[in-house]
Amino acid sequence: MAGYKLWGRAGWGSTLVEAQLVWYGLPFTFEAVGDLFKEPDAKAKLEKVNPLAQVPTLILPDGQVMSESAAITLLLADIAGTDSLVPAPGAPERAAFLRWLVFIVANIYPTFTYADDPSRFVSVNAARDPFRAATDAYAQRLWKQVESQARAPWFLADRFSALDIYLSVMTRWRPKRGWFETETPRLFAIARRADAKPELAEVWKRNWPT
């Protein structure tokens, strides 16, 4: 059976899926994508696979296209046949895992879609900087809600999960680690612990080589 093909860009949302593929030991190739905000050719190339031209986009061994990182997270757990990243049905942590996985991808993740390139949503140049600032401020309020539910040493207390991978990756984005360390210290601590997971060391190195 052929392996998986992950369309992505170093340090972008594809890192969430790359980390899980590596964790599960699933064979994959990485199809590097150019800067989708600055390179029209990169966007046009990815649109042929995923009309939204977003990463992560994952091609399954049978040729099916999967997008949406939360859906991929749940699918890969099923394929791998293990609950090492996703609590199994009936597990006491299952409800919290599903709630906060969807909260992050439905509420926080889209703030980058809006704020990374405000020109897609705001036509007046003078309004773009305030729009981005307001969107970023909204994301920070959402992160504080997540902080209020975080436990230790991992988000689900003693149990490492894909949520901790999300925190390791997304706390590297705006407003970046300095803000998280000050404003959401529990999330910051979880992210730093996930950074140190030996199973994922090469993933972090490839995506953030410095």
C-alpha positions as CSV (number, residue, x, y, z in Angstrom):
1,M,0.0,0.0,0.0
2,A,1.3,3.5,-0.8
3,G,1.9,5.9,2.0
4,Y,0.4,9.2,2.7
5,K,1.2,12.5,1.1
6,L,1.1,15.6,3.2
7,W,0.9,19.0,1.5
8,G,2.3,21.6,3.8
9,R,4.8,24.3,4.7
10,A,7.3,24.3,7.5
11,G,6.0,25.9,10.6
12,W,2.4,26.1,9.3
13,G,-0.7,24.1,10.2
14,S,0.6,21.0,8.4
15,T,3.0,20.6,11.3
16,L,0.0,19.4,13.4
17,V,-0.5,16.5,11.1
18,E,3.1,15.8,10.4
19,A,3.7,15.3,14.1
20,Q,0.9,12.8,14.3
21,L,2.0,10.8,11.3
22,V,5.5,10.6,12.8
23,W,4.1,9.7,16.2
24,Y,2.1,6.8,14.8
25,G,4.9,5.7,12.5
26,L,2.8,6.0,9.4
27,P,4.8,6.4,6.2
28,F,4.3,9.6,4.3
29,T,5.9,12.0,1.8
30,F,5.9,15.7,2.3
31,E,4.8,17.9,-0.6
32,A,6.2,21.3,0.1
33,V,3.9,24.2,-0.6
34,G,5.0,27.8,-1.3
35,D,3.8,30.8,0.6
36,L,0.1,30.7,-0.1
37,F,-0.3,34.4,0.7
38,K,2.5,35.6,-1.6
39,E,2.9,33.0,-4.4
40,P,-0.1,32.7,-6.7
41,D,1.4,29.6,-8.3
42,A,1.6,27.9,-5.0
43,K,-2.1,28.6,-4.4
44,A,-3.1,27.5,-7.8
45,K,-1.2,24.2,-7.4
46,L,-2.8,23.3,-4.1
47,E,-6.3,24.4,-5.3
48,K,-6.2,21.4,-7.7
49,V,-6.1,19.1,-4.7
50,N,-8.0,21.2,-2.1
51,P,-10.2,24.0,-3.5
52,L,-9.6,26.0,-0.3
53,A,-5.9,25.9,-0.9
54,Q,-5.2,25.4,2.8
55,V,-2.7,23.3,4.7
56,P,-2.8,20.7,6.0
57,T,-4.1,18.7,3.1
58,L,-3.5,15.0,3.4
59,I,-3.8,12.4,0.6
60,L,-4.7,9.0,1.9
61,P,-3.1,5.9,0.5
62,D,-6.3,5.1,-1.5
63,G,-6.2,8.6,-3.1
64,Q,-8.9,10.2,-0.9
65,V,-8.3,13.9,0.1
66,M,-8.5,14.8,3.7
67,S,-8.5,18.4,5.0
68,E,-9.4,20.0,8.4
69,S,-6.8,19.1,11.0
70,A,-9.4,18.0,13.6
71,A,-10.9,15.5,11.2
72,I,-7.5,14.2,10.3
73,T,-6.6,13.9,14.0
74,L,-9.6,11.7,14.6
75,L,-9.1,9.7,11.4
76,L,-5.4,9.0,12.1
77,A,-6.2,7.7,15.5
78,D,-8.7,5.3,14.0
79,I,-6.2,4.2,11.3
80,A,-3.4,3.7,13.9
81,G,-5.7,1.7,16.1
82,T,-4.4,3.3,19.3
83,D,-5.6,5.9,21.8
84,S,-2.1,7.3,22.4
85,L,-3.2,10.7,21.1
86,V,-7.0,10.6,21.1
87,P,-8.9,9.2,24.1
88,A,-11.0,6.3,23.1
89,P,-14.8,6.3,23.3
90,G,-15.7,5.8,26.9
91,A,-12.5,7.2,28.3
92,P,-13.1,9.8,31.0
93,E,-11.0,12.4,29.1
94,R,-12.9,11.9,25.8
95,A,-15.5,14.6,26.2
96,A,-12.9,17.3,27.2
97,F,-10.6,16.2,24.4
98,L,-13.4,16.6,21.8
99,R,-14.6,19.9,23.2
100,W,-11.3,21.6,23.2
101,L,-10.0,20.1,20.0
102,V,-13.1,21.5,18.2
103,F,-12.9,24.8,20.2
104,I,-9.3,25.4,19.0
105,V,-9.9,24.6,15.4
106,A,-13.3,26.2,15.1
107,N,-12.6,29.4,17.1
108,I,-8.9,30.1,17.4
109,Y,-7.5,28.6,14.2
110,P,-9.7,30.8,12.0
111,T,-8.4,34.0,13.5
112,F,-5.2,33.3,11.6
113,T,-7.2,32.8,8.4
114,Y,-8.7,36.2,8.9
115,A,-5.7,38.1,10.3
116,D,-2.8,36.7,8.3
117,D,-4.1,38.4,5.1
118,P,-6.8,40.9,6.0
119,S,-7.1,42.1,2.4
120,R,-9.1,38.9,1.7
121,F,-11.9,40.2,4.0
122,V,-11.4,44.0,4.3
123,S,-11.4,46.0,1.1
124,V,-10.3,49.4,2.6
125,N,-6.6,49.6,3.2
126,A,-6.9,51.8,6.2
127,A,-9.2,49.3,7.9
128,R,-6.9,46.3,7.6
129,D,-4.5,47.0,10.5
130,P,-7.4,47.6,13.0
131,F,-9.1,44.5,11.7
132,R,-6.0,42.4,12.3
133,A,-5.4,44.0,15.7
134,A,-9.0,43.3,16.7
135,T,-8.8,39.7,15.5
136,D,-5.6,39.0,17.3
137,A,-7.1,40.5,20.5
138,Y,-10.1,38.2,20.1
139,A,-7.7,35.2,19.7
140,Q,-6.0,36.2,22.9
141,R,-9.3,36.2,24.8
142,L,-10.0,32.7,23.4
143,W,-6.6,31.4,24.5
144,K,-7.4,32.6,28.1
145,Q,-10.5,30.5,28.0
146,V,-8.4,27.5,27.0
147,E,-6.0,28.4,29.8
148,S,-8.8,28.2,32.4
149,Q,-9.4,24.5,31.5
150,A,-5.7,23.4,31.2
151,R,-4.4,21.0,33.7
152,A,-0.9,19.6,34.4
153,P,1.4,18.3,33.3
154,W,-0.7,18.0,30.1
155,F,-3.9,19.6,29.0
156,L,-5.8,16.5,30.1
157,A,-3.8,16.1,33.3
158,D,-1.7,13.0,33.3
159,R,-2.6,12.0,29.8
160,F,-0.6,13.3,26.8
161,S,-2.8,13.9,23.7
162,A,-3.0,15.6,20.4
163,L,-4.2,18.7,22.2
164,D,-0.6,19.1,23.6
165,I,0.7,18.8,20.0
166,Y,-1.7,21.7,19.0
167,L,-0.4,23.8,21.9
168,S,3.3,23.1,21.0
169,V,2.6,24.2,17.4
170,M,0.1,27.1,17.8
171,T,1.9,28.8,20.7
172,R,4.7,29.5,18.3
173,W,2.3,31.6,16.2
174,R,1.0,35.1,17.1
175,P,1.1,36.3,19.8
176,K,4.0,33.9,20.3
177,R,5.7,32.3,23.2
178,G,6.5,35.4,25.2
179,W,2.8,36.3,25.5
180,F,1.8,32.8,26.4
181,E,4.5,32.6,29.1
182,T,3.1,35.7,30.8
183,E,-0.6,35.5,30.1
184,T,-1.3,31.8,29.9
185,P,1.5,30.1,31.9
186,R,-0.2,26.7,32.0
187,L,-0.5,26.5,28.2
188,F,3.1,27.7,28.0
189,A,4.3,25.0,30.3
190,I,2.4,22.3,28.4
191,A,3.8,23.5,25.1
192,R,7.4,23.4,26.5
193,R,6.9,19.9,27.7
194,A,5.6,18.8,24.3
195,D,8.6,20.5,22.7
196,A,10.7,18.1,24.7
197,K,9.0,14.9,23.6
198,P,11.7,12.8,22.1
199,E,9.3,11.1,19.6
200,L,8.7,14.5,18.0
201,A,12.1,16.1,18.2
202,E,12.8,15.7,14.5
203,V,9.4,17.2,13.6
204,W,10.1,20.3,15.6
205,K,13.6,20.6,14.2
206,R,12.4,20.4,10.6
207,N,9.7,23.0,11.1
208,W,11.6,25.4,13.4
209,P,15.3,24.7,12.6
210,T,16.5,27.7,14.7
